[in-house]
Amino acid sequence: MRIVTILSLFCLLFQTSWSQKTEKYQFKFSDTKVEKVLLDIEQKFNIRYSYVDSILTSKTISIPKKRLSIKEINLSIENQTGLKIINIDNHFYSIIAPENISKTYKLEEVLIEGFLSTGINKIDQKLTLKPSKIAVLPGVTDTDLLLSLQQLPGVKSPNETATRLHIRGGTPDQNQITWNGIRLYHSGHLFGMISGINPNIDQTVTYFNKATSPKYGEKIASIIDIQTTDAIPEKAKYNLGINALNTDLCVQTPLVKKKLGLQFSARKSFTEWVQSPTFTQLAEKVFQNTNLNQFDTKNQFSFQDFSAKLIYKPNTKKEISLSSIYIDNNLNFTTENQEGTINNQLMNILNYGLSLNWMQNYGPKFSHKIVLFYSLYDFYYEKRQEYPSTKFEAFKKLNRILDSGIELNFLSSLHKNLNLDYGYQILGNDASHLFNNYNQEFGIDLSTKHLYNINHVVYADLKYKPETWTINLGMRYVKFSTLKEQNIEPRIYIQKKIFRPFFWHISYENRSQTLSQIRENFANDLSLENYIWVLSSKEGYPIIKSNQTATGFIIKSKKWLLDLDAYYKTINGISSFTFGFQNQNDSNILKGIGFTKGVDVLLQMTTPSTRIWSTYTFQDSKNKFENINDDNYFQTNTNIKHAFSLSINQKWTNFNVAAGWFINSGKPYGLLNDASKIATYNSENLPNYHHLDISCAYQIRNLKEKQINVGFSCYNIYNNHKIISKEFQRRYITQDDFDNPKYTIQNYYSLGITPNVFMRIIF
């Protein structure tokens, strides 16, 4: 029976449909924007177009009611717009401006178009996402950028947040997130429950989880590189939206025709004035096991983010842009007991950055991109108790990162199928933290540290693409000046088209990281923010290094896709402090090693109006530390061995609905003995956890120069409220507890049923 099932599956994967050349569908357009025309064509013919947004600006076409083939309608678009449509393969077309036709470089071929959804493409070892084009995903409101990534196999958030992504055994601090070259160290709102990057900006996300391009470094798990559009529109565009948590505005406008343009976005919560059911559910999840509850106009949590980009194009070969981003979260919560003691908690988390990008094209064979960036992360938390006797006690936690650098990136076309990327980078990090207890008489610094590091980087990446091969050979050399160490990081990716629908690939990468998060053991009430950023040093935390080998295959046809990737990853330089196991007064940092082995699978079926996909991830992650657990390996805190999902997206003209069922193994946890000491490390596992999510959106069309979208989403629709995490928490009852660590186990529950709604107006 199993053999028959497998054979049936492969028959479906290799099945071919009638030629698109003979297919004809009915069309009728009257002075319609080309973008809308292309969406209609894509849906009917099950194909995809790739283009730079700026070349379609203000272009329209008209076609009388008529049945046309793909060849006929493409020819009509070319005749009316002056653009050129190139057939990459039977399912993928590239649209370019006439002035680009003579260029000798080869267009990047999309290996998989519509990976899970429209707007997500796979190009060799990387994925590219365009949030504005991503169809409705289960449980995702308004295309939350980082939450959308969690739909991919191998991307998990065991604590059900949007931003704390665990990718291939990595921890959230091991993901490098950049926005127009600016490093982000706090990319979320509401303690990571939603992304801090406005998804309604016109932008493209590049995602690596293996064989990372050598121009990227600094982190060892993944790269999430966000670049906003460089297009200058013919006239101003406005995008206004509201959901159950916030309102937002995005603007693109020309300042000087085709020469100077401005992009601006702003998003502001209204949770400090109105506490919607959505906010109440998220707050209950975030602040469980704390005394922070019952938010109102006095006890507030608020967030906001802003971004701006100024684009200058003096000619067709030069482009200069200045970008800025500001992400801010604030908490102010006060309680008073019967004795008159006032307890106040203040928190502010800020991530701010600037970047300058200069791109220059010297011809078809050489170009450069120079990037200057500056980033500031600032965390402030204060817990203060004021007694009726005018005395007070307070605890303060500060954590700051200053990050800046220069990147010189060059691209040379050596041959039609041979390109070389290379460059030099100088990167500086400055990290500090302070824990302080004080009262009206004196203060005590519990922990304080200030470190800096400068890295010099040289990299090169040779890309060779003959007919059926893709070969990337890269190298990144890093000199850690302050640490007086160096690392050579090879990056290799090889892909072979065995026959028409079958692709095989193998890759290897070495990466390093000096700036990471450790878990602090000092008492505070912020269960999701008990981490601090620290730098590697000679006497303290070591440089983290990893090696990953991966191999897999892709089988694709017009309707079916099977993508399988297996990998083995090793890591050294991790510290026991990262997991909060040690006594805070013990300055001996225990070093450890770890490994992760896993498999990521995607099976997908696509028709013009329906997309069904299933993902499966197997992951086994273990660590080992000196003098812990008898020097034996044990599961990592977030090791979820099995994760499975089944999702569907259905489209009816203006209406789009998606549903997804997700199930995964329970997280591991340890046990305590009768003396409240740690007896075992992650020896047990919680039960399986599952939830069903839905989303839907309706687009109101036929409005002159205007588009209105309304939608609804619901996470965990059948309200499966279960324990998803058990964590050790330091106990502070007696003075002896400060010198001899004792623990309790805290239970953390899943997010309950959480509805959300949105409305968006684009004009």
Backbone hydrogen bonds, N-H to C=O, Kabsch-Sander energy under -0.5 kcal/mol:
donor,donor_aa,acceptor,acceptor_aa,energy
5,T,1,M,-2.3
6,I,2,R,-2.5
7,L,3,I,-2.6
8,S,4,V,-2.4
9,L,5,T,-2.3
10,F,6,I,-2.3
11,C,7,L,-2.1
12,L,8,S,-2.0
13,L,9,L,-2.2
14,F,10,F,-2.0
15,Q,11,C,-0.6
15,Q,12,L,-0.6
22,T,19,S,-1.1
23,E,19,S,-0.7
25,Y,68,L,-2.2
27,F,66,K,-2.8
29,F,63,I,-2.4
32,T,61,I,-2.4
34,V,59,K,-2.1
37,V,33,K,-1.8
38,L,34,V,-2.7
39,L,35,E,-1.7
40,D,36,K,-1.8
41,I,37,V,-2.2
42,E,38,L,-2.8
43,Q,39,L,-1.9
44,K,40,D,-2.0
45,F,41,I,-2.7
46,N,42,E,-1.3
47,I,42,E,-0.9
48,R,91,H,-1.7
50,S,93,Y,-2.3
53,D,51,Y,-0.5
55,I,52,V,-1.7
56,L,53,D,-1.6
57,T,53,D,-0.5
57,T,54,S,-0.7
59,K,56,L,-2.2
61,I,32,T,-2.1
63,I,29,F,-2.2
66,K,27,F,-2.2
68,L,25,Y,-2.8
68,L,66,K,-0.5
70,I,20,Q,-0.8
73,I,69,S,-2.4
74,N,70,I,-2.0
75,L,71,K,-1.8
76,S,72,E,-1.8
77,I,73,I,-2.1
78,E,74,N,-2.3
79,N,75,L,-2.4
80,Q,76,S,-1.9
81,T,77,I,-1.9
82,G,78,E,-2.3
84,K,96,I,-2.6
86,I,84,K,-0.6
86,I,94,S,-3.4
88,I,86,I,-0.9
88,I,92,F,-1.8
89,D,92,F,-1.6
92,F,89,D,-0.6
93,Y,48,R,-2.8
94,S,86,I,-2.7
95,I,50,S,-3.0
96,I,84,K,-2.5
96,I,94,S,-0.5
100,N,97,A,-2.0
101,I,98,P,-1.3
103,K,100,N,-1.3
111,L,109,E,-0.6
111,L,122,K,-1.9
112,I,122,K,-2.1
114,G,120,I,-1.0
115,F,120,I,-3.1
116,L,114,G,-1.0
117,S,115,F,-1.2
120,I,117,S,-1.4
121,N,128,T,-2.6
122,K,112,I,-3.2
123,I,121,N,-0.5
123,I,126,K,-2.5
124,D,122,K,-0.5
126,K,123,I,-2.0
127,L,207,Y,-2.3
128,T,121,N,-2.9
129,L,205,V,-2.7
130,K,119,G,-2.6
133,K,130,K,-2.3
134,I,130,K,-0.8
134,I,131,P,-0.7
135,A,118,T,-0.8
140,V,137,L,-1.8
141,T,139,G,-0.5
142,D,140,V,-0.5
144,D,141,T,-0.6
148,S,144,D,-2.2
149,L,145,L,-1.0
150,Q,146,L,-0.7
150,Q,147,L,-0.6
151,Q,148,S,-1.7
152,L,149,L,-1.9
155,V,152,L,-1.5
156,K,154,G,-0.6
156,K,166,H,-2.1
160,E,157,S,-2.5
162,A,192,G,-2.5
163,T,192,G,-1.6
165,L,163,T,-2.0
166,H,156,K,-3.6
167,I,165,L,-0.6
168,R,154,G,-1.3
168,R,166,H,-0.5
170,G,167,I,-1.7
174,Q,171,T,-2.2
175,N,172,P,-1.5
176,Q,174,Q,-0.5
176,Q,222,S,-2.6
177,I,175,N,-0.7
177,I,184,L,-0.5
178,T,176,Q,-0.5
178,T,224,I,-2.2
179,W,182,I,-2.3
180,N,226,I,-3.1
182,I,179,W,-2.1
184,L,177,I,-2.7
189,H,194,I,-2.7
193,M,189,H,-0.9
193,M,190,L,-1.1
194,I,189,H,-1.6
196,G,187,S,-3.8
198,N,196,G,-0.6
201,I,198,N,-1.1
203,Q,201,I,-0.9
204,T,227,Q,-2.8
205,V,129,L,-3.1
206,T,225,D,-2.9
207,Y,127,L,-3.1
207,Y,205,V,-0.5
208,F,223,I,-2.0
209,N,125,Q,-0.5
216,Y,213,S,-2.2
219,K,217,G,-0.9
221,A,174,Q,-2.7
222,S,174,Q,-1.1
223,I,208,F,-1.9
224,I,176,Q,-3.0
225,D,206,T,-2.8
226,I,178,T,-2.8
226,I,224,I,-0.6
227,Q,204,T,-2.8
227,Q,225,D,-0.5
229,T,202,D,-2.8
237,K,252,Q,-3.2
239,N,250,C,-2.3
240,L,761,I,-2.9
241,G,248,D,-2.2
242,I,759,M,-2.0
243,N,246,N,-2.4
244,A,757,V,-0.8
247,T,268,K,-2.3
248,D,241,G,-2.4
249,L,266,A,-2.6
250,C,239,N,-2.3
251,V,264,F,-3.1
252,Q,237,K,-2.2
253,T,262,L,-2.5
255,L,260,L,-3.4
256,V,260,L,-2.1
259,K,256,V,-2.4
260,L,256,V,-2.6
261,G,311,I,-2.5
262,L,253,T,-2.7
263,Q,309,K,-2.7
264,F,251,V,-2.4
265,S,307,S,-2.5
266,A,249,L,-2.4
267,R,305,D,-2.5
268,K,247,T,-2.3
269,S,303,F,-2.5
270,F,245,L,-1.9
273,W,270,F,-1.4
274,V,270,F,-3.0
276,S,274,V,-0.9
280,T,276,S,-2.6
281,Q,277,P,-2.2
282,L,278,T,-2.2
283,A,279,F,-3.0
284,E,280,T,-2.2
285,K,281,Q,-1.8
286,V,282,L,-2.7
287,F,283,A,-2.9
288,Q,285,K,-0.7
290,T,287,F,-1.2
293,N,291,N,-0.9
296,D,299,N,-2.0
300,Q,298,K,-0.8
300,Q,332,N,-2.1
302,S,330,N,-2.4
304,Q,328,D,-2.3
305,D,267,R,-2.2
306,F,326,Y,-2.4
307,S,265,S,-2.2
308,A,324,S,-2.3
309,K,263,Q,-2.3
310,L,322,L,-2.5
311,I,261,G,-2.8
311,I,309,K,-0.5
312,Y,320,I,-3.1
313,K,259,K,-3.5
315,N,318,K,-0.7
318,K,315,N,-0.7
319,E,359,M,-2.5
320,I,312,Y,-2.8
321,S,357,N,-2.6
322,L,310,L,-2.1
323,S,355,S,-2.7
324,S,308,A,-2.4
325,I,353,G,-1.9
326,Y,306,F,-2.7
327,I,351,N,-2.7
328,D,304,Q,-2.8
329,N,349,I,-2.0
330,N,302,S,-2.8
331,L,347,M,-2.5
332,N,300,Q,-2.5
333,F,345,Q,-2.3
335,T,343,N,-2.5
337,N,341,T,-1.9
340,G,337,N,-1.6
342,I,386,E,-2.7
343,N,335,T,-3.0
343,N,341,T,-0.5
344,N,342,I,-0.6
344,N,384,R,-3.0
345,Q,333,F,-2.7
346,L,382,E,-2.6
347,M,331,L,-2.2
348,N,380,Y,-2.5
349,I,329,N,-2.2
350,L,378,D,-2.5
351,N,327,I,-2.5
352,Y,376,L,-2.7
353,G,325,I,-2.2
354,L,374,Y,-2.4
355,S,323,S,-2.1
356,L,372,L,-2.7
357,N,321,S,-2.7
358,W,370,I,-2.5
359,M,319,E,-3.1
360,Q,368,H,-2.3
361,N,317,K,-3.0
362,Y,360,Q,-0.6
362,Y,366,F,-2.0
366,F,363,G,-0.7
367,S,411,L,-1.9
368,H,360,Q,-2.3
369,K,409,N,-2.9
370,I,358,W,-2.6
371,V,407,E,-2.4
372,L,356,L,-2.3
373,F,405,G,-2.1
374,Y,354,L,-2.6
375,S,403,D,-3.2
376,L,352,Y,-3.3
377,Y,401,I,-2.5
378,D,350,L,-2.8
379,F,399,N,-2.9
380,Y,348,N,-2.5
381,Y,397,K,-2.0
382,E,346,L,-2.6
383,K,395,F,-2.8
384,R,344,N,-3.0
384,R,382,E,-0.5
385,Q,393,E,-3.1
386,E,342,I,-2.9
386,E,384,R,-0.5
387,Y,385,Q,-0.5
387,Y,391,K,-3.1
390,T,387,Y,-1.7
393,E,385,Q,-2.0
394,A,438,Y,-2.4
395,F,383,K,-2.6
396,K,436,N,-2.9
397,K,381,Y,-2.8
398,L,434,L,-2.6
399,N,379,F,-1.8
400,R,432,S,-2.6
401,I,377,Y,-2.5
402,L,430,D,-2.8
403,D,375,S,-2.8
404,S,428,G,-2.0
405,G,373,F,-1.8
406,I,426,I,-2.1
407,E,371,V,-2.9
408,L,424,Y,-3.0
409,N,369,K,-2.4
409,N,407,E,-0.6
410,F,422,Y,-3.0
411,L,367,S,-2.6
412,S,420,L,-2.6
413,S,365,K,-2.2
414,L,412,S,-0.8
414,L,418,L,-1.8
415,H,418,L,-2.0
418,L,415,H,-1.2
419,N,463,K,-2.5
420,L,412,S,-2.8
421,D,461,D,-2.8
422,Y,410,F,-2.2
423,G,459,Y,-2.0
424,Y,408,L,-1.7
425,Q,457,V,-2.5
426,I,406,I,-2.2
427,L,455,N,-2.6
428,G,404,S,-3.2
429,N,453,N,-2.8
430,D,402,L,-2.1
431,A,451,L,-2.7
432,S,400,R,-2.3
433,H,449,K,-2.3
434,L,398,L,-2.2
435,F,447,S,-2.8
436,N,396,K,-2.4
437,N,444,I,-2.7
438,Y,394,A,-2.4
439,N,442,F,-2.4
440,Q,392,F,-0.8
444,I,437,N,-3.7
446,L,435,F,-1.9
446,L,444,I,-0.8
447,S,435,F,-1.4
449,K,433,H,-2.0
451,L,431,A,-3.0
453,N,429,N,-2.5
455,N,427,L,-3.2
456,H,479,K,-2.2
457,V,425,Q,-3.0
458,V,477,Y,-2.1
459,Y,423,G,-2.2
460,A,475,M,-2.1
461,D,421,D,-3.2
462,L,473,L,-2.9
463,K,419,N,-3.1
463,K,461,D,-0.5
464,Y,462,L,-0.6
464,Y,471,I,-3.1
465,K,417,N,-2.7
470,T,495,Q,-2.3
471,I,464,Y,-3.0
472,N,493,Y,-3.2
473,L,462,L,-2.6
473,L,471,I,-0.5
474,G,472,N,-0.5
474,G,491,R,-3.5
475,M,460,A,-2.5
476,R,489,E,-1.6
477,Y,458,V,-3.1
478,V,476,R,-0.5
478,V,487,N,-2.8
479,K,456,H,-2.8
480,F,478,V,-0.6
480,F,485,E,-2.5
481,S,454,I,-2.0
481,S,479,K,-1.2
482,T,454,I,-0.6
484,K,480,F,-1.4
485,E,480,F,-1.6
487,N,478,V,-2.5
489,E,476,R,-3.2
489,E,487,N,-0.5
491,R,474,G,-2.6
492,I,508,Y,-3.0
493,Y,472,N,-2.4
494,I,506,I,-2.6
495,Q,470,T,-2.7
496,K,504,W,-3.1
497,K,468,T,-2.8
498,I,496,K,-1.0
498,I,502,F,-1.4
499,F,502,F,-1.1
502,F,499,F,-1.8
503,F,554,I,-2.9
504,W,496,K,-2.6
505,H,552,G,-2.4
506,I,494,I,-2.2
507,S,550,A,-2.8
508,Y,492,I,-2.2
509,E,548,Q,-1.9
510,N,490,P,-1.4
511,R,546,S,-2.1
513,Q,544,I,-2.1
516,S,514,T,-0.6
516,S,534,V,-2.3
518,I,532,I,-2.6
519,R,577,F,-1.0
520,E,518,I,-0.5
520,E,530,N,-2.0
527,S,525,D,-1.0
529,E,526,L,-1.3
532,I,518,I,-2.4
534,V,516,S,-3.2
536,S,514,T,-1.9
537,S,541,Y,-2.1
544,I,513,Q,-2.6
545,K,572,N,-2.7
546,S,511,R,-2.5
547,N,570,T,-2.0
548,Q,509,E,-2.4
549,T,568,Y,-2.5
550,A,507,S,-2.1
551,T,566,A,-2.6
552,G,505,H,-2.1
553,F,564,L,-1.6
554,I,503,F,-2.7
555,I,562,L,-2.7
556,K,501,P,-2.2
557,S,560,W,-2.8
561,L,604,Q,-2.1
562,L,555,I,-2.7
563,D,602,L,-2.7
564,L,553,F,-2.5
565,D,600,D,-2.5
566,A,551,T,-3.2
567,Y,598,G,-2.5
568,Y,549,T,-2.4
569,K,596,T,-3.2
570,T,547,N,-2.6
571,I,594,G,-2.5
572,N,545,K,-2.5
573,G,592,G,-1.5
574,I,592,G,-1.1
576,S,590,L,-2.3
578,T,575,S,-1.2
579,F,576,S,-1.3
580,G,577,F,-1.5
581,F,576,S,-1.3
586,D,583,N,-1.8
587,S,585,N,-0.7
589,I,587,S,-0.8
590,L,588,N,-0.6
591,K,589,I,-0.5
592,G,574,I,-2.6
593,I,624,K,-2.1
594,G,571,I,-2.7
595,F,622,K,-2.3
596,T,569,K,-2.7
597,K,620,D,-1.8
598,G,567,Y,-2.1
599,V,618,F,-2.1
600,D,565,D,-3.0
601,V,616,Y,-2.5
602,L,563,D,-2.5
603,L,614,S,-2.6
604,Q,561,L,-2.7
605,M,612,I,-3.1
606,T,559,K,-2.8
607,T,610,T,-3.2
611,R,649,N,-2.5
612,I,605,M,-2.7
613,W,647,S,-2.2
614,S,603,L,-2.7
615,T,645,S,-1.6
616,Y,601,V,-2.1
617,T,643,A,-2.5
618,F,599,V,-2.6
619,Q,641,K,-2.0
620,D,597,K,-2.4
622,K,595,F,-2.4
623,N,634,F,-2.6
624,K,593,I,-2.6
626,E,591,K,-1.4
628,I,625,F,-1.3
631,D,628,I,-1.1
632,N,629,N,-1.7
634,F,623,N,-2.3
635,Q,682,N,-0.5
636,T,621,S,-1.8
639,N,636,T,-1.6
640,I,638,T,-1.2
641,K,639,N,-0.7
643,A,617,T,-1.7
644,F,663,I,-3.1
645,S,615,T,-2.2
646,L,661,W,-2.0
647,S,613,W,-3.0
648,I,659,A,-2.4
649,N,611,R,-2.8
650,Q,657,V,-2.9
651,K,609,S,-2.6
652,W,655,F,-3.3
655,F,652,W,-3.3
656,N,697,A,-2.7
657,V,650,Q,-2.6
658,A,695,S,-3.1
659,A,648,I,-2.1
660,G,693,D,-2.6
661,W,646,L,-2.6
662,F,691,H,-2.7
663,I,644,F,-2.7
664,N,689,Y,-2.4
665,S,642,H,-2.8
666,G,686,L,-0.8
669,Y,684,E,-2.1
671,L,680,T,-0.7
673,N,677,K,-2.5
676,S,673,N,-1.8
679,A,671,L,-3.0
680,T,671,L,-1.6
682,N,680,T,-0.7
684,E,669,Y,-2.3
686,L,667,K,-2.6
689,Y,664,N,-2.5
691,H,662,F,-2.1
693,D,660,G,-2.8
694,I,714,C,-2.1
695,S,658,A,-2.5
696,C,712,F,-2.6
697,A,656,N,-2.8
698,Y,710,V,-3.3
699,Q,654,N,-2.5
700,I,698,Y,-0.6
700,I,708,I,-3.3
701,R,699,Q,-0.8
703,L,706,K,-0.5
704,K,702,N,-0.5
706,K,703,L,-1.8
707,Q,762,I,-2.5
708,I,700,I,-1.3
709,N,760,R,-3.0
710,V,698,Y,-2.4
711,G,758,F,-2.4
712,F,696,C,-2.3
713,S,756,N,-2.6
714,C,694,I,-2.6
715,Y,754,T,-2.4
717,I,692,L,-3.2
719,N,716,N,-2.3
721,H,719,N,-1.4
722,K,720,N,-0.9
724,I,748,Y,-2.6
725,S,748,Y,-1.5
727,E,746,Q,-2.2
729,Q,744,T,-2.5
731,R,742,K,-2.8
737,D,734,T,-1.0
738,F,735,Q,-1.3
739,D,735,Q,-0.7
740,N,736,D,-3.0
743,Y,676,S,-2.5
744,T,729,Q,-2.1
746,Q,727,E,-2.7
746,Q,744,T,-0.5
748,Y,725,S,-2.8
750,S,722,K,-2.8
754,T,715,Y,-2.3
756,N,713,S,-2.4
758,F,711,G,-2.1
759,M,242,I,-2.1
760,R,709,N,-3.2
761,I,240,L,-3.0
762,I,707,Q,-3.2
763,F,238,Y,-2.5
